Amino acid sequence: MRDLYQVLGVAKNASADEIRKAYREISKKFHPDKVGNDQAAVARFREATSAYAILSDPAKRSRYDGSTTISTVGDLFLRHPVGKRVLETMLPSAPADTQQGTDRYLVLEAPATLLASGGILTFDLVEPSGERAQIDLEVPPHAEALPFCRLERLGNPGRNGGERGNLCIIVQQRRKNA
């Protein structure tokens, strides 16, 4: 992609009036109604129109100007919400917005009779802080057909006041030799 300022033939510090005048000159010279079937001229007109659409809008121009200089890797990541999340994960001590905790996954074994007829499965959940919590999980009949269950807000704690993640539990039939 060509530099938008070069497309219009103006300096990066050009005023709004200078940008408008440059665009008008190009549009008069290369407008499709004036050049007919000259595809190169039509392409030049479209390129100038696209450049003008960005440089004539102060918010878009500011965003464009900011996107041309990246001084750190952090700048690159922070330009997009997904990049910001990746950066927060890579650098957990970096200041950040609230971040939801990650989900935890747990595989439990239960007797075949419990999975077939249903009942209560009790297990200890050890928190990241070391605290233990006893959880009673109600297992519905025919649970062997269910892929997993999710207990909301029992996963890992969030950062900076963010909500906890979820606890996803897979209940499998206890092996006979276990």
JOURMO-V976979 format. One record per run of one state. SS is the DSSP state (H for helix, E for strand, - for the rest). FROM is the first residue (numbers start at 1). TO is the last residue. If there is no record, write none. Layout:
# JOURMO-V976979
SS;FROM;TO  SS;FROM;TO
This chain:
# JOURMO-V976979
-;1;3  H;4;8  -;9;15  H;16;30  -;31;31  H;32;35  -;36;38  H;39;55  -;56;57  H;58;68  -;69;72  H;73;78  -;79;80  H;81;90  -;91;98  E;99;99  -;100;103  E;104;110  -;111;111  H;112;117  -;118;118  E;119;126  -;127;131  E;132;139  -;140;142  H;143;145  -;146;148  E;149;151  -;152;158  E;159;159  -;160;166  E;167;173  -;174;178
